[in-house]
Amino acid sequence: MEIKKNDLKIKCDIMGCKNLVNYSVSTSDNPRNNLNICESCLKELHKQFSKVVTPKSIKNIYQKGGLNEKNK
Protein backbone atom coordinates (compact mmCIF):
# COMPACT_ATOMS: atom_id res chain seq x y z
CA MET A 1 0.00 0.00 0.00
CA GLU A 2 1.28 3.43 -0.89
CA ILE A 3 0.06 7.03 -0.53
CA LYS A 4 1.12 9.37 -3.32
CA LYS A 5 0.67 13.10 -3.81
CA ASN A 6 -1.74 13.67 -6.68
CA ASP A 7 -2.90 16.76 -8.60
CA LEU A 8 -5.87 15.29 -10.46
CA LYS A 9 -8.81 17.59 -11.09
CA ILE A 10 -11.40 15.16 -9.71
CA LYS A 11 -13.54 15.08 -6.57
CA CYS A 12 -12.64 13.21 -3.43
CA ASP A 13 -13.94 9.61 -3.29
CA ILE A 14 -15.31 10.06 0.24
CA MET A 15 -19.09 10.27 0.09
CA GLY A 16 -20.40 13.79 0.69
CA CYS A 17 -17.03 15.51 0.16
CA LYS A 18 -16.78 17.93 -2.76
CA ASN A 19 -13.10 18.87 -2.42
CA LEU A 20 -10.53 18.16 -5.12
CA VAL A 21 -8.12 15.25 -4.71
CA ASN A 22 -4.68 15.76 -3.11
CA TYR A 23 -3.62 12.12 -2.58
CA SER A 24 -4.11 8.66 -4.03
CA VAL A 25 -3.94 5.50 -1.95
CA SER A 26 -2.91 2.60 -4.16
CA THR A 27 -3.15 -1.07 -3.30
CA SER A 28 -2.52 -2.48 -6.77
CA ASP A 29 -0.96 -1.56 -10.11
CA ASN A 30 -4.34 -0.65 -11.58
CA PRO A 31 -4.98 3.11 -11.08
CA ARG A 32 -8.74 2.49 -11.30
CA ASN A 33 -8.54 0.74 -7.92
CA ASN A 34 -6.95 3.74 -6.15
CA LEU A 35 -8.70 5.65 -3.39
CA ASN A 36 -8.51 9.32 -4.34
CA ILE A 37 -8.82 11.49 -1.26
CA CYS A 38 -8.49 15.17 -0.32
CA GLU A 39 -6.22 16.41 2.46
CA SER A 40 -9.02 17.18 4.93
CA CYS A 41 -10.56 13.71 4.56
CA LEU A 42 -7.11 12.12 4.90
CA LYS A 43 -6.53 14.02 8.16
CA GLU A 44 -9.96 13.00 9.48
CA LEU A 45 -9.32 9.38 8.49
CA HIS A 46 -5.97 9.49 10.31
CA LYS A 47 -7.67 10.87 13.42
CA GLN A 48 -10.27 8.08 13.36
CA PHE A 49 -7.66 5.36 12.72
CA SER A 50 -5.58 6.58 15.65
CA LYS A 51 -8.53 5.91 17.95
CA VAL A 52 -8.56 2.26 16.86
CA VAL A 53 -4.88 1.51 16.24
CA THR A 54 -2.40 3.15 18.59
CA PRO A 55 1.28 2.28 18.87
CA LYS A 56 2.46 1.12 22.27
CA SER A 57 5.17 3.10 23.97
CA ILE A 58 8.51 1.47 24.60
CA LYS A 59 8.00 1.90 28.37
CA ASN A 60 5.01 -0.46 28.29
CA ILE A 61 7.08 -3.18 26.64
CA TYR A 62 9.78 -2.96 29.33
CA GLN A 63 7.24 -2.92 32.18
CA LYS A 64 5.53 -6.08 30.90
CA GLY A 65 8.84 -7.91 30.61
CA GLY A 66 8.79 -8.12 26.81
CA LEU A 67 12.29 -6.74 26.45
CA ASN A 68 15.12 -6.56 28.89
CA GLU A 69 18.80 -5.79 28.74
CA LYS A 70 19.67 -9.39 27.77
CA ASN A 71 17.37 -9.83 24.74
CA LYS A 72 17.42 -6.30 23.27
C-alpha positions in Angstrom: 0.0 0.0 0.0 1.3 3.4 -0.9 0.1 7.0 -0.5 1.1 9.4 -3.3 0.7 13.1 -3.8 -1.7 13.7 -6.7 -2.9 16.8 -8.6 -5.9 15.3 -10.5 -8.8 17.6 -11.1 -11.4 15.2 -9.7 -13.5 15.1 -6.6 -12.6 13.2 -3.4 -13.9 9.6 -3.3 -15.3 10.1 0.2 -19.1 10.3 0.1 -20.4 13.8 0.7 -17.0 15.5 0.2 -16.8 17.9 -2.8 -13.1 18.9 -2.4 -10.5 18.2 -5.1 -8.1 15.3 -4.7 -4.7 15.8 -3.1 -3.6 12.1 -2.6 -4.1 8.7 -4.0 -3.9 5.5 -1.9 -2.9 2.6 -4.2 -3.1 -1.1 -3.3 -2.5 -2.5 -6.8 -1.0 -1.6 -10.1 -4.3 -0.6 -11.6 -5.0 3.1 -11.1 -8.7 2.5 -11.3 -8.5 0.7 -7.9 -7.0 3.7 -6.1 -8.7 5.6 -3.4 -8.5 9.3 -4.3 -8.8 11.5 -1.3 -8.5 15.2 -0.3 -6.2 16.4 2.5 -9.0 17.2 4.9 -10.6 13.7 4.6 -7.1 12.1 4.9 -6.5 14.0 8.2 -10.0 13.0 9.5 -9.3 9.4 8.5 -6.0 9.5 10.3 -7.7 10.9 13.4 -10.3 8.1 13.4 -7.7 5.4 12.7 -5.6 6.6 15.6 -8.5 5.9 18.0 -8.6 2.3 16.9 -4.9 1.5 16.2 -2.4 3.1 18.6 1.3 2.3 18.9 2.5 1.1 22.3 5.2 3.1 24.0 8.5 1.5 24.6 8.0 1.9 28.4 5.0 -0.5 28.3 7.1 -3.2 26.6 9.8 -3.0 29.3 7.2 -2.9 32.2 5.5 -6.1 30.9 8.8 -7.9 30.6 8.8 -8.1 26.8 12.3 -6.7 26.5 15.1 -6.6 28.9 18.8 -5.8 28.7 19.7 -9.4 27.8 17.4 -9.8 24.7 17.4 -6.3 23.3 
